[in-house]
């Protein structure tokens, strides 16, 4: 089933680019924890690339 959104609704639901996002470890589900682990691994890869330049 496809959901349709009004133009103003889609504007309000855009991701903020990682800024000003509220996160609560108490409310995190399994998918949140997996995403957090992927993000941490990506940050570590980027940091290693910067150090190897």
Protein Blocks (a to p, Z undefined) as FASTA:
>chain_A
ZZdddfklmmmmpcehhpaiacdfklpcfklmmmmmmmmmmmmmmmmmmmmZZ
